[in-house]
């Protein structure tokens, strides 16, 4: 996984007290973590991010919660976005039943690691890696993906993976420090 040196944030996230417009935008995004407080420096940007991102973080997609989190965790790990990876591991790993071995594999391993026994999990992780490496899927990768999770979920996978590339770029470039209580790549 790519490594970045711990550095001070390049842009200072907002701190309370917030004006009404900023508070409303932050309320849409969720807990006031550093990423959201940075996006809310321009409330209209925060509202726009909420509109697109909230759909893909909801249960309204064709993806299961587990597959959504596998996509996010693998994408952010492959992009070296330790901040976002840590937030998702802290809040969702237990909810989706990730084992310590699977968390290590998401960060440092491969979809063929023995901890991935479910063909759908393997297909999802293989697709994420292929998208990261080539921005495409081969016909066999597409077939494995759609056979295991369905076409609608496969389309949602493409969009979630792309979304979290953008989030990964943002948190890396901004040098956001880990949220309190979230793990780092070296913890697993």
C-alpha positions as a Markdown table, in Angstrom:
| # | Residue | x | y | z |
|---|---|---|---|---|
| 1 | Unk | 0.0 | 0.0 | 0.0 |
| 2 | Unk | 1.3 | 3.5 | -0.7 |
| 3 | Unk | 2.6 | 5.3 | 2.4 |
| 4 | Unk | 2.5 | 8.9 | 3.2 |
| 5 | Unk | 4.5 | 10.5 | 5.9 |
| 6 | Unk | 2.5 | 12.0 | 8.8 |
| 7 | Unk | 2.3 | 15.7 | 8.1 |
| 8 | Unk | 0.2 | 18.6 | 9.3 |
| 9 | Unk | -3.0 | 19.1 | 7.3 |
| 10 | Unk | -2.7 | 21.3 | 4.3 |
| 11 | Unk | -6.1 | 22.9 | 4.9 |
| 12 | Unk | -7.4 | 23.5 | 8.4 |
| 13 | Unk | -10.8 | 21.9 | 9.0 |
| 14 | Unk | -13.5 | 24.2 | 10.4 |
| 15 | Unk | -13.8 | 24.4 | 14.2 |
| 16 | Unk | -16.9 | 25.3 | 16.2 |
| 17 | Unk | -18.8 | 27.5 | 16.6 |
| 18 | Unk | -20.3 | 27.2 | 13.1 |
| 19 | Unk | -22.6 | 29.6 | 11.4 |
| 20 | Unk | -26.2 | 28.3 | 10.6 |
| 21 | Unk | -25.4 | 27.6 | 7.0 |
| 22 | Unk | -22.3 | 25.6 | 7.9 |
| 23 | Unk | -24.1 | 23.7 | 10.7 |
| 24 | Unk | -26.9 | 22.7 | 8.3 |
| 25 | Unk | -24.3 | 21.4 | 5.8 |
| 26 | Unk | -22.4 | 19.5 | 8.5 |
| 27 | Unk | -25.6 | 18.0 | 9.8 |
| 28 | Unk | -26.2 | 16.5 | 6.4 |
| 29 | Unk | -22.8 | 14.8 | 6.3 |
| 30 | Unk | -22.8 | 13.1 | 9.7 |
| 31 | Unk | -20.4 | 13.2 | 12.6 |
| 32 | Unk | -18.2 | 16.3 | 12.3 |
| 33 | Unk | -15.0 | 14.4 | 11.4 |
| 34 | Unk | -12.1 | 16.3 | 9.8 |
| 35 | Unk | -13.1 | 15.4 | 6.2 |
| 36 | Unk | -16.6 | 16.8 | 6.7 |
| 37 | Unk | -15.4 | 19.9 | 8.5 |
| 38 | Unk | -13.0 | 20.5 | 5.6 |
| 39 | Unk | -15.7 | 20.0 | 2.9 |
| 40 | Unk | -18.0 | 22.3 | 4.8 |
| 41 | Unk | -15.6 | 25.3 | 4.5 |
| 42 | Unk | -17.9 | 25.8 | 1.5 |
| 43 | Unk | -21.4 | 24.6 | 2.6 |
| 44 | Unk | -22.6 | 24.2 | -1.0 |
| 45 | Unk | -19.7 | 21.8 | -1.6 |
| 46 | Unk | -20.7 | 19.8 | 1.5 |
| 47 | Unk | -24.3 | 19.7 | 0.4 |
| 48 | Unk | -23.3 | 18.5 | -3.1 |
| 49 | Unk | -21.1 | 15.8 | -1.6 |
| 50 | Unk | -23.9 | 14.7 | 0.6 |
| 51 | Unk | -26.3 | 14.4 | -2.3 |
| 52 | Unk | -24.1 | 12.0 | -4.3 |
| 53 | Unk | -22.3 | 10.2 | -1.4 |
| 54 | Unk | -25.3 | 9.6 | 0.8 |
| 55 | Unk | -27.0 | 7.4 | -1.9 |
| 56 | Unk | -23.9 | 5.2 | -2.1 |
| 57 | Unk | -23.6 | 5.0 | 1.7 |
| 58 | Unk | -27.2 | 4.0 | 2.1 |
| 59 | Unk | -28.9 | 0.7 | 1.7 |
| 60 | Unk | -30.7 | 2.0 | -1.4 |
| 61 | Unk | -27.9 | 0.6 | -3.7 |
| 62 | Unk | -28.0 | -3.0 | -5.0 |
| 63 | Unk | -24.8 | -3.7 | -3.0 |
| 64 | Unk | -24.9 | -5.5 | 0.3 |
| 65 | Unk | -23.5 | -3.5 | 3.2 |
| 66 | Unk | -20.6 | -6.0 | 3.4 |
| 67 | Unk | -19.7 | -5.6 | -0.3 |
| 68 | Unk | -20.0 | -1.8 | -0.1 |
| 69 | Unk | -17.5 | -1.9 | 2.8 |
| 70 | Unk | -15.2 | -4.3 | 1.0 |
| 71 | Unk | -15.1 | -1.9 | -2.0 |
| 72 | Unk | -14.4 | 1.1 | 0.3 |
| 73 | Unk | -11.9 | -0.6 | 2.5 |
| 74 | Unk | -9.9 | -2.1 | -0.4 |
| 75 | Unk | -10.1 | 1.1 | -2.5 |
| 76 | Unk | -8.9 | 3.4 | 0.3 |
| 77 | Unk | -6.2 | 0.9 | 1.3 |
| 78 | Unk | -4.9 | 0.6 | -2.3 |
| 79 | Unk | -4.9 | 4.4 | -2.6 |
| 80 | Unk | -3.0 | 4.8 | 0.7 |
| 81 | Unk | -5.9 | 6.8 | 2.2 |
| 82 | Unk | -5.3 | 5.7 | 5.8 |
| 83 | Unk | -7.6 | 8.4 | 7.2 |
| 84 | Unk | -10.7 | 7.1 | 5.3 |
| 85 | Unk | -9.8 | 3.5 | 5.7 |
| 86 | Unk | -9.5 | 3.9 | 9.4 |
| 87 | Unk | -12.9 | 5.6 | 9.7 |
| 88 | Unk | -14.6 | 2.8 | 7.8 |
| 89 | Unk | -12.8 | 0.0 | 9.6 |
| 90 | Unk | -13.6 | 1.6 | 13.0 |
| 91 | Unk | -17.3 | 2.0 | 12.2 |
| 92 | Unk | -18.2 | -0.9 | 9.9 |
| 93 | Unk | -15.7 | -3.8 | 10.2 |
| 94 | Unk | -17.6 | -5.5 | 13.0 |
| 95 | Unk | -21.0 | -4.7 | 11.4 |
| 96 | Unk | -20.1 | -6.5 | 8.2 |
| 97 | Unk | -18.3 | -9.4 | 10.0 |
| 98 | Unk | -14.7 | -8.7 | 8.9 |
| 99 | Unk | -12.2 | -10.9 | 10.7 |
| 100 | Unk | -8.7 | -9.6 | 11.7 |
| 101 | Unk | -7.3 | -11.7 | 8.9 |
| 102 | Unk | -9.6 | -10.2 | 6.3 |
| 103 | Unk | -8.8 | -6.7 | 7.5 |
| 104 | Unk | -5.0 | -7.5 | 7.2 |
| 105 | Unk | -5.7 | -8.9 | 3.7 |
| 106 | Unk | -7.7 | -5.8 | 2.6 |
| 107 | Unk | -4.7 | -3.7 | 3.6 |
| 108 | Unk | -1.7 | -5.8 | 2.8 |
| 109 | Unk | -3.0 | -8.8 | 0.9 |
| 110 | Unk | -4.7 | -10.1 | -2.1 |
| 111 | Unk | -8.1 | -11.3 | -3.2 |
| 112 | Unk | -6.7 | -14.9 | -3.4 |
| 113 | Unk | -5.7 | -14.9 | 0.3 |
| 114 | Unk | -7.3 | -18.0 | 2.0 |
| 115 | Unk | -9.4 | -15.8 | 4.3 |
| 116 | Unk | -11.6 | -15.0 | 1.2 |
| 117 | Unk | -13.7 | -18.1 | 0.8 |
| 118 | Unk | -16.9 | -16.5 | -0.5 |
| 119 | Unk | -16.7 | -16.2 | -4.4 |
| 120 | Unk | -18.7 | -12.9 | -4.3 |
| 121 | Unk | -16.2 | -11.3 | -1.9 |
| 122 | Unk | -13.3 | -12.5 | -4.1 |
| 123 | Unk | -15.0 | -11.1 | -7.2 |
| 124 | Unk | -15.6 | -7.8 | -5.6 |
| 125 | Unk | -12.0 | -7.5 | -4.4 |
| 126 | Unk | -10.6 | -8.6 | -7.7 |
| 127 | Unk | -12.8 | -6.0 | -9.5 |
| 128 | Unk | -11.6 | -3.2 | -7.1 |
| 129 | Unk | -8.0 | -4.2 | -7.7 |
| 130 | Unk | -8.5 | -4.3 | -11.5 |
| 131 | Unk | -10.1 | -0.9 | -11.5 |
| 132 | Unk | -7.3 | 0.6 | -9.4 |
| 133 | Unk | -4.6 | -1.0 | -11.7 |
| 134 | Unk | -6.2 | -0.7 | -15.1 |
| 135 | Unk | -9.4 | 1.4 | -14.9 |
| 136 | Unk | -11.2 | -1.6 | -16.5 |
| 137 | Unk | -12.4 | -5.1 | -16.0 |
| 138 | Unk | -11.6 | -8.0 | -18.3 |
| 139 | Unk | -14.5 | -10.1 | -19.6 |
| 140 | Unk | -13.8 | -12.9 | -17.1 |
| 141 | Unk | -13.7 | -10.4 | -14.2 |
| 142 | Unk | -17.0 | -8.8 | -15.3 |
| 143 | Unk | -18.6 | -12.2 | -15.6 |
| 144 | Unk | -17.4 | -13.3 | -12.2 |
| 145 | Unk | -18.6 | -10.1 | -10.7 |
| 146 | Unk | -22.1 | -10.1 | -12.3 |
| 147 | Unk | -22.5 | -13.8 | -11.7 |
| 148 | Unk | -21.9 | -13.4 | -8.0 |
| 149 | Unk | -23.5 | -10.0 | -7.1 |
| 150 | Unk | -25.6 | -9.2 | -10.2 |
| 151 | Unk | -25.5 | -6.5 | -12.8 |
| 152 | Unk | -27.1 | -3.7 | -10.8 |
| 153 | Unk | -24.7 | -4.3 | -7.9 |
| 154 | Unk | -21.8 | -4.4 | -10.4 |
| 155 | Unk | -22.7 | -1.0 | -11.7 |
| 156 | Unk | -22.9 | 0.3 | -8.2 |
| 157 | Unk | -19.5 | -1.2 | -7.5 |
| 158 | Unk | -18.0 | 0.9 | -10.3 |
| 159 | Unk | -19.5 | 4.1 | -9.0 |
| 160 | Unk | -18.6 | 3.4 | -5.3 |
| 161 | Unk | -15.0 | 2.5 | -6.3 |
| 162 | Unk | -14.7 | 5.7 | -8.3 |
| 163 | Unk | -16.3 | 7.8 | -5.5 |
| 164 | Unk | -13.8 | 6.4 | -3.0 |
| 165 | Unk | -10.9 | 7.1 | -5.4 |
| 166 | Unk | -12.0 | 10.7 | -5.2 |
| 167 | Unk | -12.3 | 10.7 | -1.4 |
| 168 | Unk | -8.9 | 9.0 | -1.2 |
| 169 | Unk | -7.3 | 11.6 | -3.3 |
| 170 | Unk | -8.9 | 14.3 | -1.1 |
| 171 | Unk | -7.9 | 13.0 | 2.3 |
| 172 | Unk | -4.3 | 12.1 | 1.1 |
| 173 | Unk | -3.6 | 15.5 | -0.6 |
| 174 | Unk | -5.2 | 17.4 | 2.4 |
| 175 | Unk | -3.0 | 15.3 | 4.8 |
| 176 | Unk | -5.9 | 14.7 | 7.2 |
| 177 | Unk | -4.7 | 13.2 | 10.4 |
| 178 | Unk | -6.4 | 10.0 | 11.7 |
| 179 | Unk | -9.6 | 10.5 | 13.7 |
| 180 | Unk | -9.3 | 9.7 | 17.4 |
| 181 | Unk | -9.8 | 6.0 | 18.0 |
| 182 | Unk | -9.5 | 4.8 | 14.4 |
| 183 | Unk | -6.9 | 2.2 | 13.4 |
| 184 | Unk | -3.9 | 2.7 | 11.1 |
| 185 | Unk | -2.5 | 0.4 | 8.4 |
| 186 | Unk | 0.2 | -0.8 | 10.8 |
| 187 | Unk | -2.4 | -1.8 | 13.4 |
| 188 | Unk | -3.4 | -4.7 | 11.1 |
